[in-house]
Structures are given as structure tokens and as C-alpha cells.
Amino acid sequence: MYTTEYCPDCTRACKFFEINNIPHLRVGLEGNAEAIEFVMRVNHGCRSVPTIIFPDGSILVESNMEELKAKFSNL
């Protein structure tokens, strides 16, 4: 999951993973040019977070709790 320190949506997504015991790796964009480049590439030039990459290759961007719940009900 690509995040920034100041993003409340990123904080909520991390809490969702933690509460549901879902392993995840948080990659901060601050000071990480490679992460910024990746996020901008997959989001058509936008620095949108959280950008969540799933093991199946699917991506959720700026997702809300309902979208996360739906995604994990299908995994």
C-alpha cells in the first residue's frame, strides 16, 4: 500500500488491514522517488493515495471502507 503521512484515507486503510489481521506493507511516498514514480504511473500522472496493490495484480485507489470490505470478501 502506497501512502503519505498526512493522508487520512491511508490511515483508515491501514487500520482496516490491522483490525482484520490482513498482512500488508506500507510504502511511504515521502522521500521515496521510486514510490512516487510508480504511484504516478499507475494513476495516470496523479499522486493518488492510498494506492493499494493486491497479490492478484488488481489495484484500488483512494478506496473507502465499503470498497475494501468488498475486495476482501472476494479474495
N, CA, C and O atoms as a CHARMM CRD file, in Angstrom:
* protein
*
  300
    1    1 MET  N      0.84100  -1.15900   0.00000 PROA 1      0.00000
    2    1 MET  CA     0.00000   0.00000   0.00000 PROA 1      0.00000
    3    1 MET  C      0.89000   1.22800   0.00000 PROA 1      0.00000
    4    1 MET  O      1.73100   1.39200   0.88400 PROA 1      0.00000
    5    2 TYR  N      0.70700   2.08500  -0.98500 PROA 2      0.00000
    6    2 TYR  CA     1.45900   3.32700  -1.08700 PROA 2      0.00000
    7    2 TYR  C      0.67300   4.41300  -0.36700 PROA 2      0.00000
    8    2 TYR  O     -0.51900   4.59900  -0.61500 PROA 2      0.00000
    9    3 THR  N      1.35300   5.13200   0.53000 PROA 3      0.00000
   10    3 THR  CA     0.68900   6.08900   1.40600 PROA 3      0.00000
   11    3 THR  C      1.50900   7.36600   1.55500 PROA 3      0.00000
   12    3 THR  O      2.64900   7.46300   1.10100 PROA 3      0.00000
   13    4 THR  N      0.88400   8.33600   2.20800 PROA 4      0.00000
   14    4 THR  CA     1.61100   9.50000   2.70000 PROA 4      0.00000
   15    4 THR  C      1.29100   9.63300   4.18400 PROA 4      0.00000
   16    4 THR  O      0.29900   9.08800   4.66900 PROA 4      0.00000
   17    5 GLU  N      2.13000  10.35100   4.88400 PROA 5      0.00000
   18    5 GLU  CA     1.94400  10.52000   6.32200 PROA 5      0.00000
   19    5 GLU  C      0.71500  11.35600   6.65500 PROA 5      0.00000
   20    5 GLU  O      0.12300  11.18700   7.72100 PROA 5      0.00000
   21    6 TYR  N      0.32900  12.24700   5.76600 PROA 6      0.00000
   22    6 TYR  CA    -0.74400  13.20400   6.04200 PROA 6      0.00000
   23    6 TYR  C     -2.11400  12.78000   5.51900 PROA 6      0.00000
   24    6 TYR  O     -3.06700  13.55300   5.61400 PROA 6      0.00000
   25    7 CYS  N     -2.23400  11.60200   4.98400 PROA 7      0.00000
   26    7 CYS  CA    -3.46500  11.16600   4.32000 PROA 7      0.00000
   27    7 CYS  C     -4.38000  10.40600   5.28300 PROA 7      0.00000
   28    7 CYS  O     -4.02700   9.31800   5.73800 PROA 7      0.00000
   29    8 PRO  N     -5.55600  10.96700   5.59700 PROA 8      0.00000
   30    8 PRO  CA    -6.47500  10.25700   6.49500 PROA 8      0.00000
   31    8 PRO  C     -7.03300   8.97000   5.88100 PROA 8      0.00000
   32    8 PRO  O     -7.31400   8.01700   6.60600 PROA 8      0.00000
   33    9 ASP  N     -7.19500   8.93200   4.56300 PROA 9      0.00000
   34    9 ASP  CA    -7.66200   7.70400   3.90900 PROA 9      0.00000
   35    9 ASP  C     -6.63100   6.58700   4.05700 PROA 9      0.00000
   36    9 ASP  O     -6.99100   5.42000   4.20600 PROA 9      0.00000
   37   10 CYS  N     -5.35800   6.94600   4.01800 PROA 10     0.00000
   38   10 CYS  CA    -4.28800   5.95900   4.19900 PROA 10     0.00000
   39   10 CYS  C     -4.32900   5.39200   5.61600 PROA 10     0.00000
   40   10 CYS  O     -4.17500   4.18700   5.81800 PROA 10     0.00000
   41   11 THR  N     -4.53700   6.26500   6.58000 PROA 11     0.00000
   42   11 THR  CA    -4.62500   5.83200   7.97500 PROA 11     0.00000
   43   11 THR  C     -5.79400   4.88100   8.16100 PROA 11     0.00000
   44   11 THR  O     -5.65800   3.85100   8.82100 PROA 11     0.00000
   45   12 ARG  N     -6.94100   5.21600   7.58500 PROA 12     0.00000
   46   12 ARG  CA    -8.12000   4.34500   7.69200 PROA 12     0.00000
   47   12 ARG  C     -7.87600   2.99600   7.03200 PROA 12     0.00000
   48   12 ARG  O     -8.26000   1.96400   7.58300 PROA 12     0.00000
   49   13 ALA  N     -7.24400   2.98600   5.86400 PROA 13     0.00000
   50   13 ALA  CA    -6.96000   1.72200   5.17300 PROA 13     0.00000
   51   13 ALA  C     -6.01400   0.86000   6.00600 PROA 13     0.00000
   52   13 ALA  O     -6.21500  -0.34800   6.12200 PROA 13     0.00000
   53   14 CYS  N     -4.98300   1.47700   6.58700 PROA 14     0.00000
   54   14 CYS  CA    -4.05900   0.72300   7.44300 PROA 14     0.00000
   55   14 CYS  C     -4.78800   0.12600   8.63800 PROA 14     0.00000
   56   14 CYS  O     -4.56000  -1.03100   8.99000 PROA 14     0.00000
   57   15 LYS  N     -5.65300   0.89800   9.25700 PROA 15     0.00000
   58   15 LYS  CA    -6.42900   0.39700  10.39600 PROA 15     0.00000
   59   15 LYS  C     -7.31500  -0.76400   9.97300 PROA 15     0.00000
   60   15 LYS  O     -7.46500  -1.73200  10.71800 PROA 15     0.00000
   61   16 PHE  N     -7.90900  -0.67800   8.77300 PROA 16     0.00000
   62   16 PHE  CA    -8.73500  -1.76800   8.25800 PROA 16     0.00000
   63   16 PHE  C     -7.90500  -3.04800   8.17400 PROA 16     0.00000
   64   16 PHE  O     -8.34800  -4.10500   8.62400 PROA 16     0.00000
   65   17 PHE  N     -6.71000  -2.95500   7.60300 PROA 17     0.00000
   66   17 PHE  CA    -5.83600  -4.12100   7.48600 PROA 17     0.00000
   67   17 PHE  C     -5.48000  -4.67600   8.85800 PROA 17     0.00000
   68   17 PHE  O     -5.52600  -5.88600   9.07400 PROA 17     0.00000
   69   18 GLU  N     -5.12700  -3.79800   9.77400 PROA 18     0.00000
   70   18 GLU  CA    -4.72600  -4.23800  11.11100 PROA 18     0.00000
   71   18 GLU  C     -5.88100  -4.89700  11.86100 PROA 18     0.00000
   72   18 GLU  O     -5.70600  -5.96800  12.44100 PROA 18     0.00000
   73   19 ILE  N     -7.05300  -4.27600  11.85700 PROA 19     0.00000
   74   19 ILE  CA    -8.22200  -4.81500  12.55600 PROA 19     0.00000
   75   19 ILE  C     -8.60600  -6.19000  12.01500 PROA 19     0.00000
   76   19 ILE  O     -9.04200  -7.06300  12.76600 PROA 19     0.00000
   77   20 ASN  N     -8.44200  -6.37200  10.71500 PROA 20     0.00000
   78   20 ASN  CA    -8.83100  -7.62500  10.07200 PROA 20     0.00000
   79   20 ASN  C     -7.67100  -8.60000   9.91500 PROA 20     0.00000
   80   20 ASN  O     -7.79000  -9.60300   9.21100 PROA 20     0.00000
   81   21 ASN  N     -6.54900  -8.30800  10.57300 PROA 21     0.00000
   82   21 ASN  CA    -5.36800  -9.18100  10.52700 PROA 21     0.00000
   83   21 ASN  C     -4.94000  -9.52000   9.09900 PROA 21     0.00000
   84   21 ASN  O     -4.62600 -10.66700   8.78200 PROA 21     0.00000
   85   22 ILE  N     -4.93600  -8.50300   8.25600 PROA 22     0.00000
   86   22 ILE  CA    -4.52500  -8.68000   6.86300 PROA 22     0.00000
   87   22 ILE  C     -3.08900  -8.17400   6.73200 PROA 22     0.00000
   88   22 ILE  O     -2.82600  -6.99200   6.95600 PROA 22     0.00000
   89   23 PRO  N     -2.16500  -9.05400   6.37300 PROA 23     0.00000
   90   23 PRO  CA    -0.77700  -8.61800   6.21300 PROA 23     0.00000
   91   23 PRO  C     -0.68100  -7.57000   5.11100 PROA 23     0.00000
   92   23 PRO  O     -1.32200  -7.69100   4.06700 PROA 23     0.00000
   93   24 HSD  N      0.11700  -6.55400   5.35100 PROA 24     0.00000
   94   24 HSD  CA     0.30200  -5.50700   4.34800 PROA 24     0.00000
   95   24 HSD  C      1.64900  -4.82400   4.56300 PROA 24     0.00000
   96   24 HSD  O      2.22600  -4.87000   5.64900 PROA 24     0.00000
   97   25 LEU  N      2.11500  -4.20900   3.52800 PROA 25     0.00000
   98   25 LEU  CA     3.35300  -3.44900   3.56100 PROA 25     0.00000
   99   25 LEU  C      3.00800  -2.01500   3.21300 PROA 25     0.00000
  100   25 LEU  O      2.41500  -1.74400   2.16800 PROA 25     0.00000
  101   26 ARG  N      3.38000  -1.10200   4.08900 PROA 26     0.00000
  102   26 ARG  CA     3.11100   0.31300   3.86500 PROA 26     0.00000
  103   26 ARG  C      4.36300   0.95300   3.27300 PROA 26     0.00000
  104   26 ARG  O      5.44000   0.88600   3.86700 PROA 26     0.00000
  105   27 VAL  N      4.21900   1.57400   2.09600 PROA 27     0.00000
  106   27 VAL  CA     5.32600   2.24100   1.42400 PROA 27     0.00000
  107   27 VAL  C      5.00500   3.73000   1.38500 PROA 27     0.00000
  108   27 VAL  O      4.08400   4.15700   0.68900 PROA 27     0.00000
  109   28 GLY  N      5.76600   4.50900   2.13200 PROA 28     0.00000
  110   28 GLY  CA     5.54500   5.94800   2.17900 PROA 28     0.00000
  111   28 GLY  C      6.14500   6.64800   0.97300 PROA 28     0.00000
  112   28 GLY  O      7.22300   6.28300   0.50200 PROA 28     0.00000
  113   29 LEU  N      5.44500   7.65000   0.48000 PROA 29     0.00000
  114   29 LEU  CA     5.95200   8.40100  -0.66200 PROA 29     0.00000
  115   29 LEU  C      6.99700   9.44400  -0.25800 PROA 29     0.00000
  116   29 LEU  O      7.83100   9.84100  -1.07200 PROA 29     0.00000
  117   30 GLU  N      6.94800   9.88300   1.00100 PROA 30     0.00000
  118   30 GLU  CA     7.87000  10.91200   1.44400 PROA 30     0.00000
  119   30 GLU  C      9.32200  10.46700   1.27600 PROA 30     0.00000
  120   30 GLU  O      9.75500   9.47400   1.86100 PROA 30     0.00000
  121   31 GLY  N     10.06100  11.21800   0.46800 PROA 31     0.00000
  122   31 GLY  CA    11.47600  10.92400   0.25200 PROA 31     0.00000
  123   31 GLY  C     11.74500   9.67200  -0.55800 PROA 31     0.00000
  124   31 GLY  O     12.87400   9.18100  -0.55700 PROA 31     0.00000
  125   32 ASN  N     10.75100   9.14000  -1.24600 PROA 32     0.00000
  126   32 ASN  CA    10.89900   7.88700  -1.98500 PROA 32     0.00000
  127   32 ASN  C     10.51800   8.11800  -3.45000 PROA 32     0.00000
  128   32 ASN  O      9.37500   7.89600  -3.84800 PROA 32     0.00000
  129   33 ALA  N     11.49000   8.56600  -4.23900 PROA 33     0.00000
  130   33 ALA  CA    11.24100   8.90800  -5.64100 PROA 33     0.00000
  131   33 ALA  C     10.70600   7.71800  -6.44100 PROA 33     0.00000
  132   33 ALA  O      9.85600   7.88800  -7.31400 PROA 33     0.00000
  133   34 GLU  N     11.20000   6.52900  -6.14700 PROA 34     0.00000
  134   34 GLU  CA    10.74600   5.33000  -6.86400 PROA 34     0.00000
  135   34 GLU  C      9.26300   5.05900  -6.59300 PROA 34     0.00000
  136   34 GLU  O      8.51400   4.71400  -7.50700 PROA 34     0.00000
  137   35 ALA  N      8.84900   5.21500  -5.34900 PROA 35     0.00000
  138   35 ALA  CA     7.44600   5.00400  -4.99500 PROA 35     0.00000
  139   35 ALA  C      6.55600   6.06500  -5.64700 PROA 35     0.00000
  140   35 ALA  O      5.47900   5.75000  -6.15400 PROA 35     0.00000
  141   36 ILE  N      7.00400   7.31000  -5.63200 PROA 36     0.00000
  142   36 ILE  CA     6.23400   8.39000  -6.26800 PROA 36     0.00000
  143   36 ILE  C      6.06900   8.11100  -7.75100 PROA 36     0.00000
  144   36 ILE  O      4.97300   8.25400  -8.29200 PROA 36     0.00000
  145   37 GLU  N      7.14000   7.71800  -8.40600 PROA 37     0.00000
  146   37 GLU  CA     7.09100   7.41000  -9.84300 PROA 37     0.00000
  147   37 GLU  C      6.09400   6.27800 -10.11700 PROA 37     0.00000
  148   37 GLU  O      5.30000   6.36200 -11.05400 PROA 37     0.00000
  149   38 PHE  N      6.13600   5.23000  -9.30800 PROA 38     0.00000
  150   38 PHE  CA     5.21300   4.10600  -9.50500 PROA 38     0.00000
  151   38 PHE  C      3.76500   4.54800  -9.34100 PROA 38     0.00000
  152   38 PHE  O      2.92000   4.24300 -10.18200 PROA 38     0.00000
  153   39 VAL  N      3.47900   5.26800  -8.26000 PROA 39     0.00000
  154   39 VAL  CA     2.10600   5.71800  -7.99800 PROA 39     0.00000
  155   39 VAL  C      1.61100   6.60400  -9.13600 PROA 39     0.00000
  156   39 VAL  O      0.47100   6.46100  -9.57900 PROA 39     0.00000
  157   40 MET  N      2.44100   7.50300  -9.60700 PROA 40     0.00000
  158   40 MET  CA     2.03900   8.38800 -10.70000 PROA 40     0.00000
  159   40 MET  C      1.84100   7.61600 -12.00300 PROA 40     0.00000
  160   40 MET  O      0.97400   7.95600 -12.80800 PROA 40     0.00000
  161   41 ARG  N      2.63900   6.59000 -12.20100 PROA 41     0.00000
  162   41 ARG  CA     2.49400   5.78600 -13.42500 PROA 41     0.00000
  163   41 ARG  C      1.17600   5.01200 -13.42000 PROA 41     0.00000
  164   41 ARG  O      0.46100   5.01000 -14.42200 PROA 41     0.00000
  165   42 VAL  N      0.84800   4.36000 -12.31700 PROA 42     0.00000
  166   42 VAL  CA    -0.38300   3.55600 -12.29200 PROA 42     0.00000
  167   42 VAL  C     -1.63400   4.40900 -12.15800 PROA 42     0.00000
  168   42 VAL  O     -2.73900   3.93100 -12.41300 PROA 42     0.00000
  169   43 ASN  N     -1.47100   5.68000 -11.75500 PROA 43     0.00000
  170   43 ASN  CA    -2.62000   6.57600 -11.59700 PROA 43     0.00000
  171   43 ASN  C     -2.64400   7.67700 -12.66100 PROA 43     0.00000
  172   43 ASN  O     -3.17700   8.76300 -12.43000 PROA 43     0.00000
  173   44 HSD  N     -2.05900   7.38300 -13.82900 PROA 44     0.00000
  174   44 HSD  CA    -2.12000   8.27900 -14.99000 PROA 44     0.00000
  175   44 HSD  C     -1.64100   9.68700 -14.66000 PROA 44     0.00000
  176   44 HSD  O     -2.28300  10.66800 -15.03500 PROA 44     0.00000
  177   45 GLY  N     -0.51100   9.78700 -13.95900 PROA 45     0.00000
  178   45 GLY  CA     0.10500  11.07000 -13.66400 PROA 45     0.00000
  179   45 GLY  C     -0.33000  11.69900 -12.35400 PROA 45     0.00000
  180   45 GLY  O      0.15100  12.77400 -11.99700 PROA 45     0.00000
  181   46 CYS  N     -1.22800  11.05000 -11.63400 PROA 46     0.00000
  182   46 CYS  CA    -1.70400  11.59700 -10.35300 PROA 46     0.00000
  183   46 CYS  C     -0.99900  10.91400  -9.19100 PROA 46     0.00000
  184   46 CYS  O     -0.66800   9.73000  -9.24700 PROA 46     0.00000
  185   47 ARG  N     -0.78400  11.67900  -8.15800 PROA 47     0.00000
  186   47 ARG  CA    -0.13400  11.15500  -6.94500 PROA 47     0.00000
  187   47 ARG  C     -1.22800  10.78100  -5.94100 PROA 47     0.00000
  188   47 ARG  O     -1.30400  11.35000  -4.85200 PROA 47     0.00000
  189   48 SER  N     -2.05900   9.83100  -6.31500 PROA 48     0.00000
  190   48 SER  CA    -3.23400   9.44200  -5.53600 PROA 48     0.00000
  191   48 SER  C     -2.88800   8.35400  -4.52700 PROA 48     0.00000
  192   48 SER  O     -2.27100   7.34400  -4.86400 PROA 48     0.00000
  193   49 VAL  N     -3.30100   8.58600  -3.27500 PROA 49     0.00000
  194   49 VAL  CA    -3.07700   7.60700  -2.21800 PROA 49     0.00000
  195   49 VAL  C     -4.33000   7.48400  -1.36800 PROA 49     0.00000
  196   49 VAL  O     -5.10400   8.43700  -1.29000 PROA 49     0.00000
  197   50 PRO  N     -4.55100   6.36300  -0.74000 PROA 50     0.00000
  198   50 PRO  CA    -3.70300   5.18600  -0.84700 PROA 50     0.00000
  199   50 PRO  C     -3.88100   4.49200  -2.19700 PROA 50     0.00000
  200   50 PRO  O     -4.98300   4.42500  -2.74100 PROA 50     0.00000
  201   51 THR  N     -2.79000   3.98800  -2.70800 PROA 51     0.00000
  202   51 THR  CA    -2.79600   3.12000  -3.87300 PROA 51     0.00000
  203   51 THR  C     -2.43300   1.74100  -3.33900 PROA 51     0.00000
  204   51 THR  O     -1.31900   1.51500  -2.86700 PROA 51     0.00000
  205   52 ILE  N     -3.38900   0.83000  -3.42100 PROA 52     0.00000
  206   52 ILE  CA    -3.22200  -0.49600  -2.83200 PROA 52     0.00000
  207   52 ILE  C     -3.09800  -1.52000  -3.95000 PROA 52     0.00000
  208   52 ILE  O     -3.98000  -1.64700  -4.80000 PROA 52     0.00000
  209   53 ILE  N     -1.98600  -2.24800  -3.93400 PROA 53     0.00000
  210   53 ILE  CA    -1.71900  -3.28600  -4.92500 PROA 53     0.00000
  211   53 ILE  C     -1.97200  -4.63200  -4.26000 PROA 53     0.00000
  212   53 ILE  O     -1.41600  -4.91000  -3.19600 PROA 53     0.00000
  213   54 PHE  N     -2.79300  -5.46200  -4.86500 PROA 54     0.00000
  214   54 PHE  CA    -3.14300  -6.76300  -4.29600 PROA 54     0.00000
  215   54 PHE  C     -2.32900  -7.87200  -4.95900 PROA 54     0.00000
  216   54 PHE  O     -1.83800  -7.70100  -6.07500 PROA 54     0.00000
  217   55 PRO  N     -2.18600  -9.00300  -4.27800 PROA 55     0.00000
  218   55 PRO  CA    -1.40900 -10.11900  -4.83700 PROA 55     0.00000
  219   55 PRO  C     -1.87500 -10.55500  -6.22600 PROA 55     0.00000
  220   55 PRO  O     -1.07600 -11.05900  -7.01500 PROA 55     0.00000
  221   56 ASP  N     -3.15800 -10.36500  -6.53100 PROA 56     0.00000
  222   56 ASP  CA    -3.65200 -10.76000  -7.85300 PROA 56     0.00000
  223   56 ASP  C     -3.37200  -9.71300  -8.92500 PROA 56     0.00000
  224   56 ASP  O     -3.76600  -9.88500 -10.07900 PROA 56     0.00000
  225   57 GLY  N     -2.68500  -8.61300  -8.54400 PROA 57     0.00000
  226   57 GLY  CA    -2.33600  -7.56100  -9.50100 PROA 57     0.00000
  227   57 GLY  C     -3.37100  -6.45200  -9.60600 PROA 57     0.00000
  228   57 GLY  O     -3.12600  -5.44200 -10.26600 PROA 57     0.00000
  229   58 SER  N     -4.51700  -6.62100  -8.97000 PROA 58     0.00000
  230   58 SER  CA    -5.53200  -5.57200  -9.01500 PROA 58     0.00000
  231   58 SER  C     -5.10800  -4.41100  -8.12000 PROA 58     0.00000
  232   58 SER  O     -4.28200  -4.56500  -7.22100 PROA 58     0.00000
  233   59 ILE  N     -5.69000  -3.25300  -8.38600 PROA 59     0.00000
  234   59 ILE  CA    -5.32400  -2.03100  -7.67900 PROA 59     0.00000
  235   59 ILE  C     -6.58100  -1.29700  -7.24200 PROA 59     0.00000
  236   59 ILE  O     -7.53700  -1.17000  -8.00700 PROA 59     0.00000
  237   60 LEU  N     -6.57200  -0.81400  -6.00300 PROA 60     0.00000
  238   60 LEU  CA    -7.61000   0.10000  -5.51900 PROA 60     0.00000
  239   60 LEU  C     -6.93200   1.42100  -5.19100 PROA 60     0.00000
  240   60 LEU  O     -5.86400   1.44900  -4.57900 PROA 60     0.00000
  241   61 VAL  N     -7.56200   2.51400  -5.60400 PROA 61     0.00000
  242   61 VAL  CA    -7.00700   3.84000  -5.36800 PROA 61     0.00000
  243   61 VAL  C     -8.03900   4.68300  -4.64000 PROA 61     0.00000
  244   61 VAL  O     -9.20100   4.75400  -5.04300 PROA 61     0.00000
  245   62 GLU  N     -7.60100   5.31800  -3.56600 PROA 62     0.00000
  246   62 GLU  CA    -8.47000   6.18800  -2.76800 PROA 62     0.00000
  247   62 GLU  C     -9.78000   5.47900  -2.41500 PROA 62     0.00000
  248   62 GLU  O    -10.85600   6.07100  -2.49100 PROA 62     0.00000
  249   63 SER  N     -9.67700   4.22800  -2.03700 PROA 63     0.00000
  250   63 SER  CA   -10.85900   3.41400  -1.75300 PROA 63     0.00000
  251   63 SER  C    -11.45500   3.75700  -0.39400 PROA 63     0.00000
  252   63 SER  O    -10.75300   4.18900   0.52000 PROA 63     0.00000
  253   64 ASN  N    -12.75400   3.55500  -0.28300 PROA 64     0.00000
  254   64 ASN  CA   -13.42800   3.74600   1.00400 PROA 64     0.00000
  255   64 ASN  C    -13.56100   2.38700   1.69100 PROA 64     0.00000
  256   64 ASN  O    -13.18000   1.36000   1.12900 PROA 64     0.00000
  257   65 MET  N    -14.09700   2.38800   2.89200 PROA 65     0.00000
  258   65 MET  CA   -14.20400   1.14800   3.66700 PROA 65     0.00000
  259   65 MET  C    -15.08500   0.11400   2.96600 PROA 65     0.00000
  260   65 MET  O    -14.77600  -1.07700   3.00100 PROA 65     0.00000
  261   66 GLU  N    -16.15200   0.54000   2.34500 PROA 66     0.00000
  262   66 GLU  CA   -17.03000  -0.41000   1.64600 PROA 66     0.00000
  263   66 GLU  C    -16.30200  -1.09600   0.49700 PROA 66     0.00000
  264   66 GLU  O    -16.48800  -2.29300   0.27500 PROA 66     0.00000
  265   67 GLU  N    -15.48200  -0.36100  -0.22900 PROA 67     0.00000
  266   67 GLU  CA   -14.71000  -0.95200  -1.32900 PROA 67     0.00000
  267   67 GLU  C    -13.68900  -1.95000  -0.79700 PROA 67     0.00000
  268   67 GLU  O    -13.49500  -3.01400  -1.38400 PROA 67     0.00000
  269   68 LEU  N    -13.03700  -1.61000   0.31000 PROA 68     0.00000
  270   68 LEU  CA   -12.07300  -2.54800   0.90400 PROA 68     0.00000
  271   68 LEU  C    -12.77300  -3.81600   1.38400 PROA 68     0.00000
  272   68 LEU  O    -12.29300  -4.92300   1.13800 PROA 68     0.00000
  273   69 LYS  N    -13.89700  -3.65800   2.06400 PROA 69     0.00000
  274   69 LYS  CA   -14.64500  -4.82800   2.53500 PROA 69     0.00000
  275   69 LYS  C    -15.05800  -5.70800   1.36800 PROA 69     0.00000
  276   69 LYS  O    -14.94500  -6.93100   1.43700 PROA 69     0.00000
  277   70 ALA  N    -15.53500  -5.09100   0.29800 PROA 70     0.00000
  278   70 ALA  CA   -15.96700  -5.85000  -0.88000 PROA 70     0.00000
  279   70 ALA  C    -14.77900  -6.58100  -1.51600 PROA 70     0.00000
  280   70 ALA  O    -14.90600  -7.73200  -1.93400 PROA 70     0.00000
  281   71 LYS  N    -13.64100  -5.91600  -1.58400 PROA 71     0.00000
  282   71 LYS  CA   -12.45900  -6.53800  -2.17400 PROA 71     0.00000
  283   71 LYS  C    -12.03200  -7.76400  -1.39000 PROA 71     0.00000
  284   71 LYS  O    -11.69800  -8.79400  -1.97700 PROA 71     0.00000
  285   72 PHE  N    -12.04100  -7.66200  -0.07800 PROA 72     0.00000
  286   72 PHE  CA   -11.58500  -8.77400   0.73300 PROA 72     0.00000
  287   72 PHE  C    -12.61700  -9.86900   0.86400 PROA 72     0.00000
  288   72 PHE  O    -12.26800 -10.99600   1.21700 PROA 72     0.00000
  289   73 SER  N    -13.85800  -9.58200   0.59700 PROA 73     0.00000
  290   73 SER  CA   -14.86100 -10.64400   0.59800 PROA 73     0.00000
  291   73 SER  C    -14.71900 -11.51400  -0.65100 PROA 73     0.00000
  292   73 SER  O    -15.22600 -12.63400  -0.70000 PROA 73     0.00000
  293   74 ASN  N    -14.02100 -10.98200  -1.66500 PROA 74     0.00000
  294   74 ASN  CA   -13.84600 -11.71300  -2.93000 PROA 74     0.00000
  295   74 ASN  C    -12.49800 -12.39500  -3.04200 PROA 74     0.00000
  296   74 ASN  O    -12.26800 -13.13000  -4.00300 PROA 74     0.00000
  297   75 LEU  N    -11.60300 -12.18100  -2.09700 PROA 75     0.00000
  298   75 LEU  CA   -10.27700 -12.81800  -2.19900 PROA 75     0.00000
  299   75 LEU  C    -10.29400 -14.24300  -1.72900 PROA 75     0.00000
  300   75 LEU  O     -9.26100 -14.91300  -1.75100 PROA 75     0.00000
